[in-house]
């Protein structure tokens, strides 16, 4: 069997990680003459969790975006988007509109820092859930069967926010001679 397509995480996530991964995938697709499939990172994470939640629970993958900000999406168990991906500054009222109606399962590296802030009784947290390439397989197969391919030339990751370069606080100075 030959390689028929390449799937890559389309973000959001680390600017550098997404840029490198997408560039590598695009180069391989061009070189091999095969299509590119983009899988949103939150959808990938939610698909890995849907067998671990109850019928009425919502899935909320959270990606750490520094400080008290997360990139979060809310899905139902069938991976239908209930609330699109957004950059959320988390406080005690975050997701209250959903939590007042039903249980929400929070997971991902952004959820750990929210555990002490989101204390609603319908909030449930699951630790150590990270996006894994193996989790992409069923989503990529479905996209391939449905012919959902990206335009390899123009595809860019979903960064959600613009990249901002900063100057390191601890600049290294050359030794004095």
Backbone as a ProteinNet text record, in pm:
[ID]
protein_1_A
[PRIMARY]
XXXXXXXXXXXXXXXXXXXXXXXXXXXXXXXXXXXXXXXXXXXXXXXXXXXXXXXXXXXXXXXXXXXXXXXXXXXXXXXXXXXXXXXXXXXXXXXXXXXXXXXXXXXXXXXXXXXXXXXXXXXXXXXXXXXXXXXXXXXXXXXXXXXXXXXXXXXXXXXXXXXXXXXXXXXXXXXXX
[TERTIARY]
84.3	0	88.8	56.5	134.8	67	146.3	96.1	0.2	-120.1	-222	-252.8	-216.3	-239	-156.9	-142.8	-74.9	-168.8	-183.7	-265.7	-174	-213.8	-136.2	-232.8	-188.6	-267.9	-269.4	-388.2	-401.1	-408.8	-402	-400.8	-538.5	-546.8	-442.6	-340.9	-234.2	-128.4	-4.5	108.6	236.8	264.8	293.8	321.4	433.5	543.9	659	628.3	564.9	531.8	439	337	244.1	314.6	396	465.5	557	631.6	723.5	645.2	543.3	465.5	395.3	332.9	260.8	358.9	470.9	570.1	621.8	649.1	696.6	589.1	466.3	357.2	335.7	337.2	318.3	431	553.6	666.2	653.9	613	594.3	480.3	372.1	258.8	298.2	369.2	416	506.7	605.7	703.8	645.6	548.1	488.5	364.2	316.5	197.3	71.7	59.8	-57	-127.2	-254.3	-329.1	-292.5	-326.8	-303.7	-437	-438.3	-556.9	-521.3	-600.9	-580.5	-681.5	-632.2	-718.9	-706.4	-814.4	-806.7	-765.5	-671.4	-619.9	-730.5	-823.8	-929.5	-1016.8	-1044.8	-1124.6	-1049.2	-919.5	-836.5	-843.5	-826.4	-828.9	-965.7	-1072.4	-1207.7	-1235.7	-1187.7	-1211.9	-1144.3	-1031.1	-959.9	-1033.4	-1122.7	-1190.3	-1334.7	-1394.3	-1539.7	-1587.2	-1503.9	-1543.7	-1525.4	-1470.6	-1445.4	-1544.1	-1646	-1743.4	-1884	-1971.6	-2109.9	-2189	-2304	-2389.4	-2422	-2453.8	-2494.9	-2383	-2260.3	-2150.2	-2093.6	-2048	-1980.8	-1829.7	-1758.7	-1612.5	-1552.3	-1455.8	-1390.6	-1239	-1177.1	-1031.3	-976.9	-872.5	-811.3	-662.1	-614.6	-472.7	-417.8	-312.7	-252.6	-206.1	-248.5	-208.6	-136.2	-78.1	-2.6	-93.5	-38.5	-109.3	-239	-350.1	-478	-562.4	-496.2	-566.3	-551.8	-659.1	-659.7	-728.7	-692.7	-768.1	-863.3	-991.7	-1090.1	-1201.5	-1250	-1362.3	-1454.4	-1582.7	-1676.2	-1746.5	-1743.2	-1805.3	-1905	-2003.4	-2082.8	-2010.5	-2066.3	-2000.5	-1987.7	-2069.3	-2060.8	-1964.4	-1892.2	-1794.6	-1857.5	-1982.8	-2045.7	-1998.3	-1964.3	-1915.4	-2032.1	-2024.7	-2125.4	-2083.8	-1953.7	-1897.7	-1763.6	-1745.5	-1621.5	-1498.8	-1383.7	-1257.4	-1242.3	-1202.8	-1181	-1065.8	-1004.4	-903.3	-977.5	-981.8	-1057.6	-964.7	-989.8	-923.5	-1013.3	-959.6	-1041.3	-1055.3	-1180.5	-1210.8	-1322.8	-1371.9	-1471.7	-1603.9	-1629.6	-1755.1	-1741.3	-1620.9	-1600.3	-1683.5	-1749.9	-1829.3	-1952.3	-1988.2	-2103.1	-2232.2	-2247.7	-2369.2	-2387	-2278.1	-2284.4	-2294.1	-2215.6	-2210.9	-2343	-2418.9	-2548.9	-2649.2	-2623.5	-2716.7	-2673.6	-2542.6	-2496	-2349.9	-2304.1	-2166.2	-2073.3	-1959.3	-1856.7	-1726.9	-1662.9	-1535.8	-1425.2	-1334.9	-1222.7	-1096.5	-1015.7	-892.6	-794.7	-670.9	-564.7	-473.7	-360.9	-264.8	-317.1	-419.1	-479.3	-575.9	-630.6	-729.5	-667.2	-542.9	-478.2	-476.1	-447.5	-440.8	-579.1	-683.8	-819.7	-891.8	-837	-902.3	-934.7	-844.3	-867.3	-960.3	-983.9	-1067.1	-1210.3	-1225.7	-1359.7	-1403.8	-1488.4	-1526.9	-1674.5	-1738.9	-1880.5	-1896.8	-2004.7	-2024	-2035.6	-2072	-2081.7	-1950.9	-1845.2	-1714.5	-1638.3	-1587.3	-1506.8	-1375.1	-1265.9	-1133.5	-1067.6	-1005	-929.2	-787.1	-690.3	-550.1	-480.5	-366	-272.8	-332.3	-409.2	-461.8	-389.7	-319.2	-242.9	-277.3	-271.8	-299.2	-192	-234.8	-142.8	-171.2	-66.8	-81.2	-172.1	-164.3	-247.3	-396.5	-430.1	-569	-620.7	-529	-566.6	-616.2	-577.9	-605.8	-754.4	-846.5	-987.6	-1040.3	-995.6	-1040.6	-984.5	-858.9	-796.5	-858.6	-886.7	-951.2	-1087.3	-1162.9	-1295.9	-1283.5	-1189.8	-1168.7	-1125.9	-1041	-995.1	-1112.6	-1195.8	-1311.8	-1410.1	-1422.6	-1514.7	-1450.7	-1322.1	-1253.3	-1229.3	-1217.4	-1193.9	-1042.8	-988.2	-845	-820.5	-703	-663.1	-594.9	-599	-521.6	-378	-293.6	-158.2	-82	-100.3	-26.8	-65.7	-191.4	-239.9	-276.7	-265.4	-303.4	-209.5	-268	-192.7	-258.4	-178.2	-235.9	-328.8	-416.4	-508.1	-437.1	-378.4	-301.9	-391.5	-506.8	-603.8	-560.3	-433.1	-381.1	-254.5	-223.9	-102.5	20	125.8	252.7	314.2	363.8	429.9	568.4	668.7	806.4	840.3	911	951.8	1102.2	1156.6	1299.3	1316.4	1409.8	1430.3	1465.6	1416	1444.3	1589.3	1641	1777.1	1868.9	1908.2	1999	2135.4	2190.8	2325.2	2423.5	2518.9	2619.4	2749.7	2824.6	2951.7	3046.9	3134.4	3226.2	3323.2	3360	3453.4	3593.3	3670.1	3807.8	3907.4
-117.9	0	124.1	222.1	345.2	455.6	554.5	670.5	747.7	776.1	841	984	1022.7	1159.1	1176.9	1301.1	1332.5	1418.9	1382.4	1460.4	1533.7	1656.1	1738.6	1812.7	1837.8	1918.5	2061.2	2118.5	2253.2	2362.3	2324.4	2424.1	2444.8	2533.6	2621.7	2546.2	2617	2559.1	2644.4	2583.8	2652.4	2705.3	2833.3	2895.3	2820.6	2799.4	2734.3	2589.9	2516.8	2377.2	2361.2	2446.5	2440.4	2476	2577.9	2623.2	2513.5	2448.9	2342.7	2222	2178.3	2061.4	2080.8	2196.1	2223.5	2238.1	2303	2317.2	2181.1	2094.3	1959.3	1882.5	1888	1815.8	1868.8	2001.3	2060.3	2018.7	2018.5	1978.6	1835	1747.4	1607	1591.8	1663.4	1654.7	1701.4	1813.1	1861.2	1758.7	1712.3	1619.7	1487.5	1438.5	1308.3	1319.1	1442	1461.5	1403.8	1417.5	1364.8	1477.4	1458.3	1564.9	1581	1699.9	1737.6	1741.2	1684.7	1686.5	1762.9	1862.6	1939.3	1897	1860.4	1819.7	1923.5	1993.1	2089.7	2020.1	2079.3	2020.8	1994.7	2088.5	2059.1	1939.7	1926.4	1812.1	1681.9	1683.7	1566.6	1528.1	1625.4	1597.9	1545.7	1608.5	1565.2	1424.3	1390.4	1255.9	1149.7	1184.7	1091.2	1069.9	1162	1157.4	1110.1	1105.7	1086.8	953.8	853.1	726.4	725.6	833.9	842.4	933.3	980.7	1070.1	1011.4	1061.4	1015.9	1075.3	1019.6	1057.9	1206.7	1267.6	1408.6	1507.1	1460	1549.9	1617.5	1739.9	1812.1	1797.1	1807.3	1796.1	1934.1	1971.3	2100.9	2084.4	2056	2053.3	2194.5	2205.6	2335.9	2328.5	2423.7	2432.9	2556	2538.3	2647.6	2757.9	2880.6	2996.3	3098.9	3053	3134.1	3214.6	3249.1	3319.3	3244.1	3312.9	3243.5	3237.8	3229.2	3220.6	3080.4	3033.2	2902.8	2916.6	2826.7	2810.2	2695.9	2722.4	2621.1	2613.1	2491.1	2461.8	2371.3	2377	2287.4	2202.8	2070.6	1973.1	1888.8	1833.3	1727.3	1595.6	1487.1	1356.7	1309.2	1362.6	1327.5	1417.5	1501.2	1596.4	1710	1738.9	1858.2	1977	2085.9	2203.4	2275.7	2286.4	2359.1	2505.9	2526.8	2661.5	2660.4	2746.4	2742.7	2779.4	2748.8	2776.2	2925.3	2956.7	3096.1	3101.8	3218	3243.4	3298	3219.7	3256.5	3290.5	3403.8	3434.1	3374.5	3277	3196.5	3262.7	3269.8	3312	3223	3252.4	3164.4	3157.7	3252.7	3253	3193.7	3155.7	3098.9	2972.8	2962.2	2845.8	2823.5	2923	2908.8	2883.3	2944.9	2924.7	2778	2709	2566	2480.9	2514.9	2435.7	2439.5	2547.2	2555.1	2456.8	2412	2322.7	2176.8	2150.7	2012.3	2001.6	1879.9	1852.2	1881	1942.2	1971.2	1908	1832.3	1767.8	1852.1	1902.6	1984.8	1899.5	1913.5	1835	1906.1	1862.5	1925.4	2004.3	2051.7	2120.3	2253.2	2309.8	2432.2	2407.9	2287.6	2257.7	2251.3	2208.5	2194.1	2326.6	2435.9	2564.3	2622.7	2564.1	2612.6	2540.5	2428	2344	2420.3	2504.8	2576.7	2696.4	2738	2855.1	2816.7	2712.9	2667.3	2561.4	2601.7	2512	2471.9	2495	2459.8	2308.8	2265.3	2121.4	2038	2099.4	2025.7	2023.8	2078.7	2078.3	1953.2	1881.7	1762.4	1778	1743.5	1758.4	1622	1600.6	1477.7	1520.4	1464.7	1502.5	1421.9	1474.2	1406.7	1366.9	1454.7	1432.2	1529	1473.7	1552.9	1505	1594.9	1551	1452.1	1339.9	1236.8	1207.8	1183.2	1154.9	1034.8	933.7	813.5	849.1	952.4	995.7	1058.5	1099.3	1160.9	1059.8	934	833.3	825.8	805.5	796	925.1	1040	1167.5	1187.8	1151.6	1164.7	1068	946.1	849.3	899.7	955.3	1007.7	1125	1216.9	1330.4	1281.9	1179	1125	1066.8	987.3	924.9	1030	1141.5	1248	1347.1	1327.8	1417.9	1557	1568.4	1698.7	1722.5	1783.3	1811	1961.6	1997.9	2138.6	2175.5	2302.1	2353	2363.9	2272.9	2262.9	2394.3	2466.3	2591.2	2700	2707.1	2819.4	2783.1	2657	2615.2	2675.9	2733.4	2785.2	2734.3	2713	2668.8	2775.3	2732.2	2820.9	2865.5	2985.5	3034	3094.7	3141.7	3206.9	3348	3364.9	3498.1	3519.5	3644.1	3676.8	3647.8	3605.1	3580.5	3713.7	3722.3	3842.6	3802.8	3854.3	3825.3	3911.5	3854.2	3927.9	3917.3	4009.7	4008	3931.7	3836.8	3762.1	3855.1	3824.1	3903.3	3887.4	3768.2	3739.5	3731	3846.3	3847	3796.7	3709	3662.8	3764.5	3803.9	3898.4	3823.3	3863.9	3794.1	3820	3723.3	3742	3857.2	3925.1	4035.8	3981.1	4033.1	3984.4	4071.5
0	0	0	-80.1	-87.1	-6.7	28.1	100.7	10.3	60.8	-22.2	19.8	141.3	190.2	317.1	358.5	484.1	565.8	693.3	786	882.4	915.9	1008.1	1099.3	1221.8	1313.6	1261.7	1253.2	1196.5	1302.6	1430.7	1537.4	1597.5	1695.2	1744.6	1829.9	1862.4	1944	1935.8	1962.5	1959.9	1820	1810.6	1680.5	1608.5	1677.7	1615.5	1580.2	1670.6	1644.3	1525.3	1517.5	1404.6	1274.3	1278.8	1159.5	1104.1	1193.1	1150.6	1097.8	1172.6	1132.1	999.8	981.6	857.4	740.7	763.2	656.2	611.4	706.4	673.7	595.1	642.2	574.8	433.4	416.4	283.6	189	238.3	155	108.8	199.5	162.3	61.8	84.6	-8.8	-147.9	-156	-286.9	-351.9	-276.5	-331.3	-376.7	-301.9	-332.1	-421.1	-440.5	-523	-460.7	-328.3	-256.4	-181.6	-145.1	-77.8	70.5	120.2	260	333.2	453.4	539.8	665.9	701.1	823.7	929.4	1046.6	1157.9	1269.5	1306.1	1416.1	1547.1	1616.5	1739.9	1842.8	1867	1964.4	1923.6	1794.9	1748.2	1771.1	1744.8	1771.4	1918.3	2007.6	2150.9	2194.9	2144.6	2181.7	2132.2	2013.2	1960.8	2046.2	2107.1	2194.2	2325.9	2362.1	2492.2	2487.4	2370.3	2367.2	2423.5	2425.2	2485.9	2637.1	2690.9	2835.2	2907.2	2834.9	2896.5	2883.1	2968	2967.3	2852.1	2828.1	2715.3	2713	2825.5	2825.9	2853.7	2868	2901.7	2776.5	2795.9	2688.7	2705.7	2595.1	2593.9	2571.4	2654.1	2637.7	2643	2526.3	2522.4	2540.6	2622.9	2650.7	2622.3	2546	2514.2	2585.5	2661.1	2737.8	2643.5	2671.2	2591.2	2679.1	2788.8	2885.2	2976.9	3087.8	3195.7	3226.4	3239.4	3264.8	3137.6	3024.7	2897.2	2839.4	2778	2711.4	2576.8	2484.2	2361.7	2389.6	2383.9	2420.2	2316	2297.6	2209.5	2288.6	2262.9	2330.7	2224.9	2249.1	2159	2235.8	2163.5	2223.6	2195.6	2242.8	2231.6	2086.4	1998.1	1855.7	1779.8	1850.3	1796.9	1717	1746.3	1691.4	1774.6	1708.9	1780.4	1846.8	1978.6	2056.4	2069.5	2086.3	2093.2	2021.1	1920.1	1842.4	1925.9	1872.1	1939.6	1964.7	2088.2	2127.1	2226.6	2233.8	2335.7	2457.4	2564	2683.7	2798.7	2862.8	2988.8	3096.1	3169.7	3259.7	3396.5	3441.9	3578.4	3631.6	3749.5	3813.7	3738.3	3649.8	3573.9	3433.4	3397.3	3264.3	3247.3	3135.7	3096.4	3185.3	3267.8	3358.7	3281.7	3164.3	3085.8	3047.5	3019.9	2986.2	3112.1	3212.3	3335.8	3411.8	3398.2	3464.5	3404.4	3280.7	3211.4	3214.1	3213.7	3206.6	3246.8	3257.1	3293.5	3175.8	3207.2	3106.4	3154.2	3065.2	3095.9	3035.2	3119.7	3077.9	3077.1	2973.1	2963.6	2871.5	2873.5	2796.5	2887.8	2835.3	2921.2	2974.3	2914.2	2966.2	3080.8	3090.1	3194.1	3332.8	3341.7	3472.1	3548.4	3479	3547.9	3578.2	3521.5	3543.6	3657.2	3697.9	3799.3	3927.8	3974	4099.7	4081.2	3957.2	3929.6	3893.7	3812.7	3771.4	3872.2	3965.5	4075.6	4071	3961.4	3945.4	3966.6	4031.1	4053.9	3925.9	3814	3687.7	3608.4	3666.6	3599.4	3640.7	3539.6	3565.5	3489.8	3554.7	3495	3480.3	3366.2	3341.4	3305.5	3376.8	3360.9	3251.7	3210.6	3120.6	2985.7	2927.6	2792.3	2699.2	2602.3	2506.8	2366.3	2268.5	2130.9	2085.1	2032.5	1983.9	1837.3	1761.1	1618.4	1594.3	1679.7	1661.7	1667.2	1743.9	1752.9	1624.1	1536.6	1409.4	1308.1	1325.1	1222	1185	1280.4	1238.4	1175.1	1226.7	1169.9	1029.4	1009.7	877.4	777.3	822.2	732.3	686.8	779.9	745.2	648.1	675	585.2	446.7	441.5	313.6	235.5	304.4	238.7	187.1	259.4	220	122.9	93	0.3	56.6	189.2	253	263.1	158	151.7	156.6	198.9	203.5	72.5	39.2	-74	-23.3	-68.5	-15	-28.9	-137.7	-159.5	-60	-22	58.7	202.3	238.5	373.4	476.9	581.1	694.9	821.9	925.4	1052.3	1110.4	1197.6	1268.6	1396.2	1391.7	1506.9	1613.7	1579.5	1665.8	1703.6	1739.9	1771.4	1690	1663.8	1590.1	1675.6	1610.5	1678.6	1718.3	1842.9	1890.9	1939.8	1872.3	1913.5	2034.3	2128.5	2247.9	2264.3	2339.3	2369.8	2500.7	2505.5	2629.2	2745.3	2863.1	2981.8	3025.2	3016.7	3061.8	2940.8	2891.2	2777.3	2821	2742.1	2769.3	2711.9	2792.7	2744.7	2725.5	2626.1	2604.5	2721.4	2749.5	2862	2834.8	2939.5	2930.7	2918.2	2823.4	2802.6	2867.7
[MASK]
+++++++++++++++++++++++++++++++++++++++++++++++++++++++++++++++++++++++++++++++++++++++++++++++++++++++++++++++++++++++++++++++++++++++++++++++++++++++++++++++++++++++++++++++++

